[in-house]
Amino acid sequence: AGLTVSFVATPIEHIKARLQVQYDASTKIYNGPIDCALKLYRNNGIFGLWKGLAETLLFRSWFAVFWASYDIYSTWLRKLKINEGAVNFFAGGFGATTFWCFAFPFDVVKNRMMTQPDTKPPRFSNMISCARHLYQTEGYSGFYRGFTPCLLRSFPTNASALFAFETTMRFLKSAPAIPTPKETVMSLMRILRSFPVMGAIAIF
């Protein structure tokens, strides 16, 4: 599923990354997401919007770790005999934390590839050359630049999302089954047939 989403998410994440690195209003290149998309298309063609697709595919493959760890944490937390909603909340938060511990360096490389200047030849020819440059200039810490703010955002966000999702699923499973069209028609016919009987009772 993550690999499939990458084809849709890459242009959106590419545009977002370009806009986020515009720190100075006096030197900004793009005036918004639409302007950014149009300029990327003019400079690099339609495939320019999908710059960083390979890096996005690799990054999103780590979502398997998120769902696997969510399931493991849920199993552990249920042994504590706590409320199921609390299980969903904390398992979602801990699962997101585990995911980002592994996936964050790949996200950093992805964003570096997406936001590199449109020069020919490009500064980084592929993700390996980007990662090598990052290590040589910033060391291992460069791969985790911005990691703490990411965790502060991801834990409550994913904890709340999984709590809401699982709670909604439990509600839908416990809700009465929706009648089929045939069952609806039969119910209406039974009601219509009962009208003469109810009329006779009302007369008496």
Secondary structure as UniProt FT lines:
FT   HELIX           2..20
FT   HELIX           25..27
FT   HELIX           33..44
FT   HELIX           46..50
FT   TURN            51..52
FT   HELIX           53..60
FT   TURN            61..62
FT   HELIX           63..78
FT   TURN            79..81
FT   HELIX           84..115
FT   HELIX           127..138
FT   HELIX           140..144
FT   TURN            145..146
FT   HELIX           147..174
FT   HELIX           181..203
//
